[in-house]
Amino acid sequence: MKKERKNIFLLLSAKVISNIGDNFFDFSNNTWIASLGAKGQKILTIYQITESITGIVLNVFGGVFADNYNRKKIITITDLIAGVACLVLSIVYPTKFFVFAMILVNIILAILSSFRSPAYKSIIPNTVHKDKIVKVNSNLEICNQLVSVSSPVISLIAYKVFGIGGALLIDGISFLISALLNNCLQVIHKKSDENIRHIKNKIIKNIIEGIEYITKNSQVAILLIVLISC
């Protein structure tokens, strides 16, 4: 029970902190881009389109890896990479490469989120007992809603006080703290051992099925075409 309570605390804390990092990143960048005027509109379009395309394409495959690889490592490593990327971006500001670096880091975060989100959902049954899963998911949703409501205000204050560079520094630190918390999770229910070759074949099969889903689902295919053509 003690291990489970610790896991619940770590799951909720890490998720809230990483969500704050995500919201800080988007709000700070969007605010800074908006301050550029007409030039900012073009940059914002590229910023949002690249993120959307990346998310749509990779979300199909993120769950596949979450089901077949170490979920704890996935969420820890993705948060760690996100933290380092944001810290590097905060150093790049205010050089002439900042806009390009910002778009690149935004794509990286979209890629990481595609793998982190399904892995985070999948790790819950491994870290808490079956009868607590619904409660944990409910608490996570409540925390997500609270973060969504409060983040704009907190992000605005941070942006006004520290500027874009300082806000990105806070982003990086929040992701690193989340990575540390996730790394402290203790698995209670382990997945059954599977043959490595079987796992690889399963991943390839699921990826192929994901591609087939996109090509056969006209609405998804049309959305991808529209986004790419913009």
Buried (B, 14 or more C-beta within 10 A) or exposed (E): EEEBEBBBEBBBBBBBBBBBBBBBBBBBBBBBBEEEEEEBEEBBEBBBBBBBBBBBBBBBBBBBBBBBBBBBEBBBBBBBBBBBBBBEBBEBBEEEEBBEBBBBBBBBBBBBBBBBBBBBBBBBBBBBEEEBEEEBEEBBEEBEEEBEEEBEEBBBEBBEEBBBBBBBBBBBBBBBBBBBBBBBBEBEEEEEEEEEEEEEEBBEEBBEEBEEEBEEEEEBEEBBEEBEEE
